[in-house]
Amino acid sequence: MAASSSRKRQVPFLVGLVLILAALPVGWFVFLRELPAPTPPPVAEPKVAVAEPKKAVELELKDIDGLVEVRHGRDGAWTRAEKGMSLRATDMVRTGNGAYAVLVNGEAVEVRMAAGTEVSVEELTDSLSRLLLANGMATTTVRSGMRHTFELKTTDKEDKDAAVARTGGGTFTMTNNGKGTVNVGTRDGEVTLTGNGKVVIVRAGQQSIVRPGEAPSEPAPVPSSLLLKVEWPGDDKELRQRELVVKGQTDPGNRVEVEGKPIHADKDGHFEQEVVLKEGRNDVKVRVLGVGGLVGEDQRKLAVDTTPPVTTLGKLRKTAKVAPP
């Protein structure tokens, strides 16, 4: 009986021991096993920003009137310009008689070309506009505070004779007769004018003239009136031919127009231009424009009669009566 009781007591013990031994692996797995490090979330590869190609700086033909032509590149053909057309380096634009064009470089620069003017684009960047005034008259406004420099040259030659007007803010007018005579007049701000190794500062209300082979003159006040003398035929003289050579003189550097056609005065202001008149009465007009904005005019009424005069002999023949036989 005692043995039987002993066995009964051993059974629960053995069962408990078996359960404990069976639970050891589970406990180790649950409590003692070193858990694997959590897998980090996938790291997105950094996006490399692709730089957009920088847009080339361009001039825009903001406004045009009359015959305005453009040439793209030095070897291109002249074509009729259109409003809103873009111009880049080496492009050229020219205005015909009675025409004008307005070029802009964003909000920084505005260039107004008078009739009979030719301009080419030398260099364009965000901070610099460099143009060449081959001939004619151009008025430029550079807005202050835009950190933009504007240069207007009169020749593409990099020599001491090249006249260069430079400003970072202001309004000025430059004329170029295409033969070395240049006039710069400043209306607002100031302009640095360089030529033949000399530098002058042309301030508001002043002008400076550059003649062929000479340095810029010392800045002087813009004249309050313009010189214009025209050699007209006598008032009572009736012209016997339709061709007339209009001669005259103005201040050096002024822009001259005869019958609406821009012409170039020489370094001393002398000019001449042949005009073709019509039979009968003609109104011939000469106009000059100064860099200060003044305009001068002289006009004359001229009569043309190219009918051959009737001779006395001719009159006798017309009035003679034939005697009856």
C-alpha positions in Angstrom: 0.0 0.0 0.0 2.8 2.3 0.9 4.5 1.6 -2.5 1.2 2.3 -4.3 0.8 5.7 -2.5 4.4 6.5 -3.3 3.8 5.9 -7.0 0.7 8.1 -7.0 2.7 10.9 -5.5 5.5 10.5 -8.2 3.1 10.7 -11.1 2.1 14.3 -10.6 5.7 15.2 -10.0 6.8 13.5 -13.2 4.0 15.1 -15.1 4.9 18.5 -13.7 8.6 17.9 -14.6 7.7 16.9 -18.1 5.6 20.1 -18.5 8.4 22.2 -17.1 10.9 20.6 -19.5 8.5 21.0 -22.4 8.0 24.7 -21.5 11.7 25.6 -21.4 12.1 25.8 -25.2 8.9 27.8 -25.5 10.1 30.2 -22.7 13.5 30.6 -24.3 11.9 31.3 -27.6 9.5 33.8 -26.2 11.6 35.6 -23.5 15.3 34.8 -24.0 15.7 34.6 -27.7 17.4 37.7 -29.2 15.0 39.2 -31.6 16.3 40.1 -35.0 16.9 43.8 -35.6 13.9 45.4 -37.3 14.3 45.8 -41.0 14.7 49.5 -41.8 12.2 50.9 -44.2 13.5 51.3 -47.8 15.4 54.6 -48.3 14.3 56.5 -51.3 17.1 57.5 -53.6 17.6 61.2 -53.6 16.3 62.9 -56.7 18.9 64.7 -58.6 17.5 68.0 -59.9 18.1 68.3 -63.6 19.0 71.9 -64.4 16.9 73.3 -67.1 18.9 74.8 -70.0 19.3 78.5 -69.4 17.2 80.5 -71.8 19.2 82.8 -74.0 18.7 86.5 -73.4 16.8 88.2 -76.3 15.7 91.6 -77.4 12.1 91.9 -78.4 10.7 94.2 -81.1 8.1 95.7 -78.9 6.7 98.1 -81.4 7.2 98.9 -85.1 5.8 101.3 -87.7 6.5 101.5 -91.4 9.1 99.5 -93.1 11.3 97.7 -90.5 13.6 94.9 -91.6 15.6 92.2 -89.7 18.6 90.1 -90.5 19.3 87.0 -88.4 23.0 86.4 -88.4 25.7 88.3 -90.3 25.1 86.2 -93.4 21.3 86.1 -93.3 18.9 87.9 -95.7 16.9 91.0 -94.8 13.3 90.2 -94.1 10.4 92.3 -93.1 10.1 92.5 -89.3 7.1 91.7 -87.2 6.0 93.0 -83.9 7.1 90.7 -81.0 10.0 89.2 -83.0 13.1 88.2 -81.0 16.7 89.3 -81.7 19.8 87.6 -80.5 23.5 88.3 -80.8 24.7 89.0 -84.4 21.1 89.9 -85.5 20.5 93.3 -87.1 17.5 95.6 -87.5 17.0 98.7 -89.7 14.2 101.2 -90.2 13.1 102.8 -93.5 12.1 106.3 -94.3 9.3 107.5 -92.0 9.5 104.3 -89.9 10.6 103.5 -86.3 11.1 100.5 -84.1 11.3 100.0 -80.3 13.5 97.3 -78.9 13.3 96.1 -75.3 15.4 93.8 -73.0 12.8 92.8 -70.4 12.0 95.7 -68.1 15.6 97.0 -68.0 16.3 98.5 -71.4 14.2 100.3 -74.2 15.8 101.5 -77.4 13.8 103.6 -79.8 15.2 103.7 -83.4 14.4 106.7 -85.6 13.9 106.5 -89.3 16.9 105.5 -91.4 18.7 103.8 -88.5 20.6 100.5 -88.4 21.4 98.6 -85.2 23.1 95.3 -84.6 23.1 93.2 -81.5 26.7 92.6 -80.2 26.1 90.9 -76.8 23.2 90.1 -74.5 23.3 88.8 -70.9 21.2 89.3 -67.8 23.4 92.1 -66.7 24.7 93.6 -70.1 23.2 94.8 -73.4 25.7 95.8 -76.0 24.5 97.2 -79.3 26.1 98.8 -82.3 24.6 101.9 -83.9 26.0 101.6 -87.5 24.2 104.8 -88.5 21.1 106.9 -87.6 19.6 108.0 -84.3 18.6 106.0 -81.3 17.2 107.0 -77.9 17.8 104.6 -75.0 16.3 104.4 -71.6 17.9 102.2 -68.9 15.9 101.8 -65.8 17.9 102.4 -62.6 17.9 99.7 -59.9 17.8 96.8 -62.4 21.6 96.1 -62.1 21.9 96.2 -65.9 24.5 98.0 -68.0 23.9 99.2 -71.5 26.5 100.0 -74.1 26.0 101.6 -77.5 29.0 101.5 -79.9 29.5 103.2 -83.2 31.9 100.7 -84.8 32.7 97.0 -84.4 36.4 97.8 -84.4 38.1 97.4 -81.1 40.3 100.4 -81.5 40.7 103.8 -79.8 38.5 105.5 -82.4 35.4 103.6 -81.4 32.9 105.8 -79.6 31.2 103.9 -76.8 28.4 105.3 -74.6 27.8 103.4 -71.4 25.2 103.8 -68.6 23.6 101.9 -65.8 20.6 104.1 -65.5 19.2 107.1 -67.5 18.0 108.2 -70.9 20.3 109.4 -73.7 20.2 109.9 -77.5 23.1 109.0 -79.8 23.5 109.9 -83.5 26.0 108.4 -85.9 26.5 109.7 -89.5 28.3 106.5 -90.4 31.5 108.5 -91.1 32.9 109.0 -87.7 30.8 112.0 -86.4 28.8 111.0 -83.2 26.7 113.1 -80.9 25.5 112.0 -77.4 23.0 113.9 -75.4 21.8 112.9 -72.0 18.2 113.6 -70.8 18.3 111.8 -67.5 21.0 110.2 -65.4 24.5 110.2 -66.8 26.5 108.5 -69.6 30.1 107.6 -69.8 31.4 108.4 -73.3 34.7 106.9 -74.4 36.6 107.7 -77.7 40.1 108.1 -78.9 41.6 107.3 -75.4 39.4 109.9 -73.6 36.6 109.5 -71.2 33.9 112.1 -70.4 30.8 112.0 -68.3 27.8 113.4 -70.0 25.2 114.4 -67.4 21.5 115.3 -67.8 21.1 118.3 -70.0 24.5 118.0 -71.6 25.9 116.7 -74.9 29.3 115.7 -76.3 30.4 115.4 -79.9 33.0 113.0 -81.4 34.4 113.9 -84.8 36.5 111.6 -87.0 39.9 110.9 -85.4 39.1 113.2 -82.4 38.3 112.6 -78.8 34.9 113.5 -77.3 34.4 117.2 -76.7 34.0 118.4 -73.2 30.3 118.1 -72.2 28.3 121.3 -72.7 24.7 122.2 -72.3 22.4 121.0 -75.0 21.5 124.0 -77.2 18.1 125.6 -76.6 17.6 126.0 -80.4 18.9 124.3 -83.5 20.8 125.8 -86.3 19.3 125.2 -89.7 20.2 127.2 -92.9 19.0 126.0 -96.3 20.1 127.5 -99.6 16.7 127.9 -101.4 16.2 129.2 -104.9 14.6 132.7 -105.0 11.0 132.9 -104.1 9.9 134.3 -107.4 12.1 132.0 -109.5 10.3 129.4 -111.5 12.4 126.2 -111.9 12.9 124.8 -115.3 13.9 121.4 -114.2 12.5 118.9 -111.7 15.8 118.0 -110.1 16.9 120.2 -107.2 19.9 119.9 -104.9 19.0 121.0 -101.5 22.0 122.3 -99.5 22.3 123.6 -96.0 24.0 123.5 -92.6 23.0 122.5 -89.1 24.8 121.8 -85.9 27.3 118.9 -86.1 25.7 115.6 -84.9 22.1 116.7 -85.7 19.9 114.3 -87.7 18.7 115.8 -91.0 15.7 114.8 -93.1 15.0 116.2 -96.6 11.5 115.4 -97.8 11.2 112.7 -95.1 14.4 111.0 -96.2 17.2 110.8 -93.5 20.5 112.0 -94.8 24.0 112.3 -93.2 25.5 115.7 -92.5 29.3 115.9 -92.4 31.5 116.6 -89.4 30.8 120.3 -89.7 27.0 119.9 -90.2 26.9 120.6 -94.0 24.5 118.5 -96.0 23.1 118.2 -99.5 20.5 116.0 -101.1 18.9 115.9 -104.5 15.1 115.8 -104.7 12.9 115.2 -107.6 10.0 117.7 -107.9 6.7 117.5 -109.7 5.4 119.8 -112.3 3.7 122.8 -110.8 3.7 123.8 -107.1 5.9 121.9 -104.6 6.2 122.1 -100.8 9.8 121.1 -99.9 10.6 120.5 -96.3 13.9 120.1 -94.4 13.8 118.9 -90.8 16.6 118.5 -88.2 16.5 116.6 -84.9 18.9 117.3 -82.0 20.0 114.8 -79.3 18.2 117.0 -76.8 14.8 116.3 -78.4 14.5 119.6 -80.2 13.1 119.7 -83.8 13.8 122.4 -86.4 12.0 122.8 -89.8 12.4 124.9 -92.8 9.9 124.7 -95.7 9.7 126.4 -99.1 7.1 126.5 -101.9 8.7 126.0 -105.3 7.2 126.2 -108.7 8.3 123.9 -111.6 7.5 124.5 -115.2 9.4 122.4 -117.7 7.3 123.4 -120.7 9.6 124.7 -123.5 9.2 128.4 -124.0 7.5 129.5 -127.2 9.8 131.6 -129.5 8.8 134.8 -131.3 9.2 133.0 -134.6 6.9 130.3 -133.4 4.3 132.9 -132.4 4.5 134.5 -135.8 4.0 131.2 -137.6 1.0 130.5 -135.5 -0.6 133.9 -136.2 0.4 134.3 -139.9 -2.4 134.2 -142.4 -2.0 132.4 -145.7 -2.7 134.9 -148.6 -5.4 133.7 -151.1 -4.1 132.6 -154.6 
